[in-house]
Amino acid sequence: MLRNIESLNGCAVVASDGDIGNVEELYFDHEAWGICYLVVKTGNWIDGRHVLISPYSVIRAEPAALSVHVDLTRQQVSDSPPIDTHKPISRQYEAEYSRYYGYPAYWGGPDVWGVSSYPAFQPRGGVVADARATPTSR
């Protein structure tokens, strides 16, 4: 089902062990037409900092409940690489971020998600990694 991406703004992001924060904005790849990251403003539990959440981690979205559920823990998010959301994201940062979470690089193919148009999920919600997805420069 197609949805307006603006409907994600303000949605609560819920980890496996509790709330992470709320979607404040999105990083969008204008060349490949896809969401690269959700920018989430955390609550007071990690000083209200901003964190990036990859669509790879999304298990499900519940538009009626204004929530997005992710296959992460609060500790994983708390320990994730810090980001300054007021600056462009470098490929170096994206590679570090992908290594931290164990995600394949989304920029490895003609589509925003490598060889696919969207992240491929296993039945339990984990990501099916594509070994052909490797970092390339744009």
Secondary structure by P-SEA (a helix, b strand, c coil): ccccccccccbbbbcccccccccccccccccccccccccccccccccbbbbbbbcccccccccccccccccccaaaaaacccccccccccaaaaaaaaaaaccccccccccccccccccccccccccccccccccccc
